[in-house]
């Protein structure tokens, strides 16, 4: 089984700055910053090898990728004390592209993945700032419900 997903959080990381070719610049640097104690939110990096695999295998993903992503999401949930897809205390993700070398402007960033018309109510309540929570409308074109993502992943 190949390792496609590398996690970081709580001062630990499976990768480091020397793994730039595998984790991309952002992934390698996030791992390194976490290891040196900078306040980096927990997360995970899908390796650049997934892209290589995808194109070499008729636009398909590795069969074990989904389970590795699910395990990484569960790890972030445990650290944050929140659940992805929970409407009362939502865990949100930011998805950022990365590459072995910097390619500014090549891919979009998806912010607040998991925020929708129901979970925004929970965000307003847990943040104590309704105005902050409801400002997500300007990013709605990039946001998907957790159910949509789960259905796509199944």
FIKOLZA-1660 file (N, C-alpha, C; in steps of 0.1 Angstrom, whole numbers, plus 5000, padded with zeros to 4 digits):
% residues 154
   i   px   py   pz ch aa at
   1 5008 4988 5000  A  X  N
   1 5000 5000 5000  A  X CA
   1 5009 5012 5000  A  X  C
   2 5006 5022 4991  A  X  N
   2 5013 5034 4991  A  X CA
   2 5008 5044 5000  A  X  C
   3 5016 5053 5005  A  X  N
   3 5012 5064 5013  A  X CA
   3 5009 5076 5005  A  X  C
   4 4996 5080 5004  A  X  N
   4 4992 5092 4996  A  X CA
   4 4989 5104 5004  A  X  C
   5 4987 5103 5017  A  X  N
   5 4982 5114 5025  A  X CA
   5 4992 5115 5037  A  X  C
   6 4997 5127 5040  A  X  N
   6 5006 5130 5051  A  X CA
   6 4999 5140 5060  A  X  C
   7 4998 5138 5073  A  X  N
   7 4991 5146 5082  A  X CA
   7 5001 5155 5090  A  X  C
   8 4995 5166 5096  A  X  N
   8 5002 5175 5105  A  X CA
   8 4992 5181 5115  A  X  C
   9 4997 5183 5127  A  X  N
   9 4989 5189 5137  A  X CA
   9 4994 5187 5151  A  X  C
  10 4991 5196 5160  A  X  N
  10 4996 5195 5174  A  X CA
  10 5011 5194 5175  A  X  C
  11 5018 5201 5167  A  X  N
  11 5033 5200 5168  A  X CA
  11 5039 5188 5162  A  X  C
  12 5031 5180 5155  A  X  N
  12 5037 5168 5149  A  X CA
  12 5034 5168 5134  A  X  C
  13 5042 5162 5126  A  X  N
  13 5040 5161 5112  A  X CA
  13 5046 5149 5106  A  X  C
  14 5040 5143 5096  A  X  N
  14 5046 5131 5090  A  X CA
  14 5056 5135 5079  A  X  C
  15 5056 5148 5075  A  X  N
  15 5066 5152 5065  A  X CA
  15 5075 5163 5070  A  X  C
  16 5083 5168 5062  A  X  N
  16 5091 5180 5065  A  X CA
  16 5096 5187 5053  A  X  C
  17 5104 5197 5054  A  X  N
  17 5108 5206 5043  A  X CA
  17 5116 5199 5033  A  X  C
  18 5122 5188 5036  A  X  N
  18 5130 5180 5026  A  X CA
  18 5121 5172 5017  A  X  C
  19 5108 5171 5019  A  X  N
  19 5099 5163 5011  A  X CA
  19 5091 5172 5001  A  X  C
  20 5097 5183 4997  A  X  N
  20 5090 5192 4988  A  X CA
  20 5085 5186 4975  A  X  C
  21 5093 5176 4969  A  X  N
  21 5089 5170 4957  A  X CA
  21 5076 5161 4959  A  X  C
  22 5075 5156 4971  A  X  N
  22 5064 5147 4974  A  X CA
  22 5052 5155 4979  A  X  C
  23 5054 5165 4988  A  X  N
  23 5043 5172 4994  A  X CA
  23 5040 5185 4988  A  X  C
  24 5048 5189 4978  A  X  N
  24 5046 5203 4972  A  X CA
  24 5052 5213 4982  A  X  C
  25 5054 5225 4977  A  X  N
  25 5059 5236 4986  A  X CA
  25 5051 5239 4998  A  X  C
  26 5038 5240 4996  A  X  N
  26 5029 5244 5007  A  X CA
  26 5029 5232 5017  A  X  C
  27 5027 5220 5013  A  X  N
  27 5026 5209 5022  A  X CA
  27 5038 5207 5030  A  X  C
  28 5050 5208 5023  A  X  N
  28 5063 5206 5030  A  X CA
  28 5065 5217 5041  A  X  C
  29 5062 5229 5037  A  X  N
  29 5064 5240 5046  A  X CA
  29 5054 5240 5058  A  X  C
  30 5041 5236 5055  A  X  N
  30 5031 5235 5066  A  X CA
  30 5036 5224 5076  A  X  C
  31 5041 5213 5071  A  X  N
  31 5046 5203 5080  A  X CA
  31 5058 5208 5089  A  X  C
  32 5067 5215 5082  A  X  N
  32 5079 5220 5089  A  X CA
  32 5075 5231 5099  A  X  C
  33 5066 5240 5096  A  X  N
  33 5061 5250 5105  A  X CA
  33 5055 5244 5117  A  X  C
  34 5047 5233 5115  A  X  N
  34 5041 5226 5126  A  X CA
  34 5051 5220 5136  A  X  C
  35 5061 5214 5130  A  X  N
  35 5072 5208 5138  A  X CA
  35 5080 5217 5146  A  X  C
  36 5081 5230 5142  A  X  N
  36 5089 5239 5149  A  X CA
  36 5080 5247 5159  A  X  C
  37 5067 5244 5160  A  X  N
  37 5059 5250 5170  A  X CA
  37 5051 5262 5166  A  X  C
  38 5051 5266 5153  A  X  N
  38 5043 5277 5149  A  X CA
  38 5028 5273 5149  A  X  C
  39 5019 5283 5151  A  X  N
  39 5005 5280 5153  A  X CA
  39 4998 5277 5140  A  X  C
  40 5001 5265 5134  A  X  N
  40 4995 5261 5122  A  X CA
  40 4983 5252 5125  A  X  C
  41 4971 5255 5119  A  X  N
  41 4960 5246 5121  A  X CA
  41 4963 5232 5116  A  X  C
  42 4957 5222 5122  A  X  N
  42 4959 5208 5117  A  X CA
  42 4954 5206 5104  A  X  C
  43 4960 5196 5097  A  X  N
  43 4955 5193 5083  A  X CA
  43 4962 5182 5077  A  X  C
  44 4961 5181 5064  A  X  N
  44 4968 5170 5057  A  X CA
  44 4971 5174 5043  A  X  C
  45 4981 5167 5037  A  X  N
  45 4985 5170 5024  A  X CA
  45 4983 5157 5015  A  X  C
  46 4977 5158 5004  A  X  N
  46 4976 5147 4994  A  X CA
  46 4989 5149 4985  A  X  C
  47 4996 5139 4984  A  X  N
  47 5009 5140 4977  A  X CA
  47 5008 5143 4962  A  X  C
  48 5019 5148 4957  A  X  N
  48 5020 5151 4943  A  X CA
  48 5019 5138 4935  A  X  C
  49 5022 5127 4941  A  X  N
  49 5022 5114 4934  A  X CA
  49 5008 5110 4930  A  X  C
  50 4998 5115 4937  A  X  N
  50 4984 5112 4934  A  X CA
  50 4981 5118 4920  A  X  C
  51 4986 5129 4917  A  X  N
  51 4984 5135 4903  A  X CA
  51 4991 5127 4893  A  X  C
  52 5003 5123 4896  A  X  N
  52 5011 5114 4887  A  X CA
  52 5003 5101 4884  A  X  C
  53 4998 5095 4895  A  X  N
  53 4990 5083 4894  A  X CA
  53 4978 5085 4885  A  X  C
  54 4971 5096 4888  A  X  N
  54 4958 5099 4881  A  X CA
  54 4960 5099 4866  A  X  C
  55 4970 5106 4861  A  X  N
  55 4972 5107 4847  A  X CA
  55 4978 5094 4841  A  X  C
  56 4985 5086 4849  A  X  N
  56 4991 5074 4844  A  X CA
  56 4981 5062 4844  A  X  C
  57 4970 5064 4851  A  X  N
  57 4960 5054 4852  A  X CA
  57 4946 5057 4848  A  X  C
  58 4945 5063 4836  A  X  N
  58 4932 5066 4829  A  X CA
  58 4923 5074 4838  A  X  C
  59 4929 5085 4844  A  X  N
  59 4921 5095 4851  A  X CA
  59 4914 5088 4863  A  X  C
  60 4920 5079 4870  A  X  N
  60 4914 5073 4882  A  X CA
  60 4924 5076 4894  A  X  C
  61 4918 5075 4906  A  X  N
  61 4926 5077 4918  A  X CA
  61 4930 5063 4924  A  X  C
  62 4940 5063 4932  A  X  N
  62 4944 5051 4938  A  X CA
  62 4933 5045 4947  A  X  C
  63 4931 5032 4947  A  X  N
  63 4920 5026 4954  A  X CA
  63 4920 5029 4969  A  X  C
  64 4932 5031 4975  A  X  N
  64 4933 5033 4989  A  X CA
  64 4934 5048 4993  A  X  C
  65 4932 5057 4984  A  X  N
  65 4933 5071 4987  A  X CA
  65 4921 5075 4995  A  X  C
  66 4909 5071 4992  A  X  N
  66 4897 5075 5000  A  X CA
  66 4898 5072 5014  A  X  C
  67 4903 5060 5018  A  X  N
  67 4904 5056 5032  A  X CA
  67 4915 5064 5039  A  X  C
  68 4926 5068 5032  A  X  N
  68 4936 5076 5038  A  X CA
  68 4931 5090 5040  A  X  C
  69 4923 5096 5031  A  X  N
  69 4917 5109 5033  A  X CA
  69 4907 5109 5045  A  X  C
  70 4899 5098 5045  A  X  N
  70 4889 5097 5057  A  X CA
  70 4896 5096 5070  A  X  C
  71 4907 5089 5071  A  X  N
  71 4915 5088 5083  A  X CA
  71 4921 5102 5087  A  X  C
  72 4926 5109 5077  A  X  N
  72 4932 5122 5079  A  X CA
  72 4921 5132 5084  A  X  C
  73 4909 5132 5078  A  X  N
  73 4898 5140 5083  A  X CA
  73 4895 5137 5097  A  X  C
  74 4894 5124 5100  A  X  N
  74 4891 5120 5114  A  X CA
  74 4902 5125 5124  A  X  C
  75 4915 5125 5119  A  X  N
  75 4925 5130 5128  A  X CA
  75 4924 5145 5131  A  X  C
  76 4920 5152 5121  A  X  N
  76 4917 5167 5123  A  X CA
  76 4905 5169 5132  A  X  C
  77 4895 5161 5130  A  X  N
  77 4883 5161 5139  A  X CA
  77 4887 5159 5153  A  X  C
  78 4895 5149 5156  A  X  N
  78 4900 5146 5169  A  X CA
  78 4907 5158 5176  A  X  C
  79 4916 5164 5168  A  X  N
  79 4924 5175 5173  A  X CA
  79 4915 5187 5176  A  X  C
  80 4906 5190 5167  A  X  N
  80 4898 5202 5168  A  X CA
  80 4886 5200 5177  A  X  C
  81 4882 5188 5179  A  X  N
  81 4870 5186 5187  A  X CA
  81 4857 5190 5180  A  X  C
  82 4857 5188 5167  A  X  N
  82 4846 5192 5158  A  X CA
  82 4845 5181 5148  A  X  C
  83 4833 5180 5141  A  X  N
  83 4831 5170 5131  A  X CA
  83 4828 5177 5117  A  X  C
  84 4834 5172 5107  A  X  N
  84 4831 5177 5093  A  X CA
  84 4817 5173 5090  A  X  C
  85 4809 5183 5086  A  X  N
  85 4795 5180 5082  A  X CA
  85 4785 5182 5094  A  X  C
  86 4790 5185 5106  A  X  N
  86 4782 5188 5117  A  X CA
  86 4776 5202 5116  A  X  C
  87 4763 5203 5117  A  X  N
  87 4757 5216 5115  A  X CA
  87 4758 5225 5128  A  X  C
  88 4759 5219 5139  A  X  N
  88 4760 5227 5152  A  X CA
  88 4773 5232 5155  A  X  C
  89 4784 5225 5152  A  X  N
  89 4798 5229 5155  A  X CA
  89 4807 5225 5143  A  X  C
  90 4805 5232 5132  A  X  N
  90 4811 5226 5119  A  X CA
  90 4827 5228 5119  A  X  C
  91 4833 5217 5114  A  X  N
  91 4847 5217 5111  A  X CA
  91 4848 5221 5096  A  X  C
  92 4855 5232 5093  A  X  N
  92 4857 5236 5079  A  X CA
  92 4871 5234 5075  A  X  C
  93 4873 5232 5062  A  X  N
  93 4886 5230 5056  A  X CA
  93 4888 5241 5046  A  X  C
  94 4901 5244 5044  A  X  N
  94 4905 5252 5032  A  X CA
  94 4914 5243 5024  A  X  C
  95 4911 5243 5011  A  X  N
  95 4918 5234 5001  A  X CA
  95 4926 5243 4993  A  X  C
  96 4939 5240 4993  A  X  N
  96 4949 5248 4985  A  X CA
  96 4957 5239 4976  A  X  C
  97 4959 5244 4964  A  X  N
  97 4967 5236 4955  A  X CA
  97 4981 5237 4958  A  X  C
  98 4989 5228 4954  A  X  N
  98 5004 5229 4956  A  X CA
  98 5011 5221 4944  A  X  C
  99 5023 5224 4943  A  X  N
  99 5031 5217 4933  A  X CA
  99 5045 5216 4938  A  X  C
 100 5053 5208 4930  A  X  N
 100 5067 5207 4934  A  X CA
 100 5074 5220 4933  A  X  C
 101 5070 5229 4924  A  X  N
 101 5075 5242 4922  A  X CA
 101 5064 5252 4923  A  X  C
 102 5066 5264 4926  A  X  N
 102 5056 5275 4927  A  X CA
 102 5050 5278 4914  A  X  C
 103 5037 5278 4913  A  X  N
 103 5029 5281 4901  A  X CA
 103 5018 5291 4904  A  X  C
 104 5021 5303 4908  A  X  N
 104 5011 5313 4912  A  X CA
 104 5000 5314 4902  A  X  C
 105 4988 5314 4907  A  X  N
 105 4976 5317 4899  A  X CA
 105 4971 5305 4891  A  X  C
 106 4977 5293 4893  A  X  N
 106 4974 5282 4884  A  X CA
 106 4961 5275 4889  A  X  C
 107 4958 5275 4902  A  X  N
 107 4946 5268 4906  A  X CA
 107 4939 5276 4917  A  X  C
 108 4926 5274 4918  A  X  N
 108 4918 5281 4928  A  X CA
 108 4920 5275 4942  A  X  C
 109 4918 5283 4952  A  X  N
 109 4917 5279 4966  A  X CA
 109 4903 5278 4969  A  X  C
 110 4899 5268 4976  A  X  N
 110 4885 5266 4981  A  X CA
 110 4886 5268 4996  A  X  C
 111 4878 5279 5000  A  X  N
 111 4878 5282 5015  A  X CA
 111 4865 5277 5021  A  X  C
 112 4865 5274 5034  A  X  N
 112 4853 5270 5041  A  X CA
 112 4846 5259 5035  A  X  C
 113 4853 5248 5031  A  X  N
 113 4847 5236 5026  A  X CA
 113 4839 5230 5038  A  X  C
 114 4826 5228 5036  A  X  N
 114 4818 5222 5046  A  X CA
 114 4808 5232 5051  A  X  C
 115 4809 5245 5047  A  X  N
 115 4800 5255 5052  A  X CA
 115 4788 5256 5042  A  X  C
 116 4776 5256 5047  A  X  N
 116 4764 5256 5039  A  X CA
 116 4753 5264 5046  A  X  C
 117 4741 5264 5041  A  X  N
 117 4730 5272 5047  A  X CA
 117 4727 5267 5061  A  X  C
 118 4729 5255 5064  A  X  N
 118 4726 5250 5078  A  X CA
 118 4738 5251 5087  A  X  C
 119 4750 5248 5083  A  X  N
 119 4762 5248 5092  A  X CA
 119 4766 5263 5095  A  X  C
 120 4762 5272 5087  A  X  N
 120 4765 5286 5089  A  X CA
 120 4758 5291 5102  A  X  C
 121 4747 5285 5105  A  X  N
 121 4739 5288 5118  A  X CA
 121 4748 5284 5130  A  X  C
 122 4753 5272 5129  A  X  N
 122 4762 5267 5139  A  X CA
 122 4775 5275 5141  A  X  C
 123 4780 5279 5130  A  X  N
 123 4792 5288 5130  A  X CA
 123 4789 5301 5137  A  X  C
 124 4778 5306 5134  A  X  N
 124 4773 5319 5140  A  X CA
 124 4772 5317 5155  A  X  C
 125 4767 5306 5159  A  X  N
 125 4765 5304 5173  A  X CA
 125 4778 5301 5180  A  X  C
 126 4787 5292 5175  A  X  N
 126 4799 5289 5181  A  X CA
 126 4809 5300 5181  A  X  C
 127 4809 5309 5171  A  X  N
 127 4818 5320 5170  A  X CA
 127 4813 5332 5178  A  X  C
 128 4800 5332 5180  A  X  N
 128 4795 5344 5187  A  X CA
 128 4794 5356 5179  A  X  C
 129 4796 5354 5166  A  X  N
 129 4797 5366 5156  A  X CA
 129 4789 5362 5144  A  X  C
 130 4776 5366 5144  A  X  N
 130 4767 5363 5133  A  X CA
 130 4772 5370 5120  A  X  C
 131 4776 5382 5121  A  X  N
 131 4780 5389 5109  A  X CA
 131 4792 5382 5102  A  X  C
 132 4802 5378 5110  A  X  N
 132 4813 5370 5105  A  X CA
 132 4808 5357 5098  A  X  C
 133 4799 5350 5104  A  X  N
 133 4795 5337 5099  A  X CA
 133 4787 5339 5086  A  X  C
 134 4779 5349 5085  A  X  N
 134 4770 5351 5073  A  X CA
 134 4777 5358 5062  A  X  C
 135 4790 5362 5063  A  X  N
 135 4797 5367 5052  A  X CA
 135 4802 5357 5042  A  X  C
 136 4798 5344 5044  A  X  N
 136 4803 5334 5035  A  X CA
 136 4796 5335 5022  A  X  C
 137 4785 5342 5020  A  X  N
 137 4778 5343 5008  A  X CA
 137 4787 5347 4996  A  X  C
 138 4797 5355 4998  A  X  N
 138 4806 5359 4987  A  X CA
 138 4814 5347 4982  A  X  C
 139 4815 5336 4990  A  X  N
 139 4823 5325 4986  A  X CA
 139 4814 5313 4983  A  X  C
 140 4802 5314 4983  A  X  N
 140 4792 5303 4982  A  X CA
 140 4795 5295 4969  A  X  C
 141 4800 5301 4958  A  X  N
 141 4802 5293 4946  A  X CA
 141 4813 5282 4948  A  X  C
 142 4821 5284 4958  A  X  N
 142 4832 5274 4961  A  X CA
 142 4828 5264 4972  A  X  C
 143 4817 5266 4979  A  X  N
 143 4814 5258 4990  A  X CA
 143 4804 5247 4987  A  X  C
 144 4806 5236 4993  A  X  N
 144 4797 5224 4991  A  X CA
 144 4793 5219 5004  A  X  C
 145 4782 5213 5004  A  X  N
 145 4778 5206 5017  A  X CA
 145 4786 5194 5019  A  X  C
 146 4787 5190 5031  A  X  N
 146 4794 5177 5035  A  X CA
 146 4788 5166 5028  A  X  C
 147 4774 5166 5027  A  X  N
 147 4767 5155 5021  A  X CA
 147 4771 5154 5006  A  X  C
 148 4772 5165 4999  A  X  N
 148 4776 5165 4985  A  X CA
 148 4789 5159 4983  A  X  C
 149 4798 5162 4992  A  X  N
 149 4812 5157 4991  A  X CA
 149 4812 5142 4994  A  X  C
 150 4805 5138 5004  A  X  N
 150 4804 5124 5008  A  X CA
 150 4798 5116 4996  A  X  C
 151 4787 5121 4990  A  X  N
 151 4781 5114 4979  A  X CA
 151 4791 5112 4967  A  X  C
 152 4799 5123 4964  A  X  N
 152 4808 5123 4954  A  X CA
 152 4819 5113 4957  A  X  C
 153 4823 5112 4969  A  X  N
 153 4834 5103 4973  A  X CA
 153 4830 5088 4974  A  X  C
 154 4817 5086 4975  A  X  N
 154 4812 5072 4976  A  X CA
 154 4812 5065 4963  A  X  C
% end
